[in-house]
Amino acid sequence: MKNLNIPLFLLALLAVFCFMLVGVAIGYRSVIFSLLFLLLGFSVMGFGFVVKRKQRNQEA
């Protein structure tokens, strides 16, 4: 079994939580918060991809 990468796991959970908050903001009919959480979710997810790529380049 592979080791669990805790920082990347927490980043993934944060991204999922941001997308869940988009649904909550839509439920409250708040366009500003839905756009904010959507952008924040994509930013966190992109940051996670960048960190993962840097880790793979360091291993090789």
Secondary structure by P-SEA (a helix, b strand, c coil): ccccaaaaaaaaaaaaaaaaaaaaaaaaccaaaaaaaaaaaaaaaaaaaaaaaaaaaaac
